[in-house]
Amino acid sequence: MTAGPPATVRLTHVGGPTVLIEVGGWRLLTDPTFDPPGRRYAFGWGTSSRKVGRPALAVADLPAVDAVLLTHDHHGDNLDDAGRALLPAAGAVVTTRTGARRLGDGARGLRPWETTELTAAGRPPIEVTATPARHGPPLSRPVAGEVVGFALRWAGQSDGVLWISGDTVLFGGVRRVAERFPIGIALLHLGAVRFPVTGPVRYSMTARDAARLCRELRPRTAVPVHYEGWSHFSQGRAAAEQQLAAEPPEVRDRFRWLAPGEPVDLPA
């Protein structure tokens, strides 16, 4: 017997891109990162970053995870050693096509606009659609690698899908999400990532980019994630809030910052 439509979705921001999503009996985890701070991680092509923030929860604090939604597996700020170690215990891992080949063990790989379904007895099915992401300027994919976002759809959603942007700049691909789906909740990866070796080039959105995107997506709630805790972020929360303060109320009032480690219930 399938449960009725969930009324709320619970979000717990662990830190960085890592969010625990609880809805309809499901526990989904995005981009698991649980290593302690202090280590420097190489991202390839002369780029690297030091982790400077501690996760609000340890792996041992988590409930059993039913699925991991992994926007990409090849950068340590989206999948670190502790996060990688928990993957075998997750019921499913959904990621990019290339990431699934690297991870093996039954990981589900999706290209943009491909869909898979999470099913379990007594829970509403969740449709997971990969959405486009570009982790840098035009023609950067051979350097930055393949990344996707995820749109989550289940029966009874009040305003639209729950969308996870993934690490991306503002470009036509993310704008097309608004053409495909109404958006209820948007988890937006910010931080304006930069590296000394590539100068002013950015590899993720600023708050101003996110505001421009929200004018088109019109989500009920926009939740910033992945903006602090690493040395390669050039725009933390304070600077992001300053940019958002200049936006009109119909844009800035959509944004909701989550206190790390504290569950928040939002309409599903």
Order of alpha helices (4+ residues) and beta strands (2+ residues): beta-beta-beta-beta-beta-beta-alpha-beta-alpha-beta-beta-beta-alpha-beta-beta-alpha-alpha-beta-alpha-beta-alpha-alpha-beta
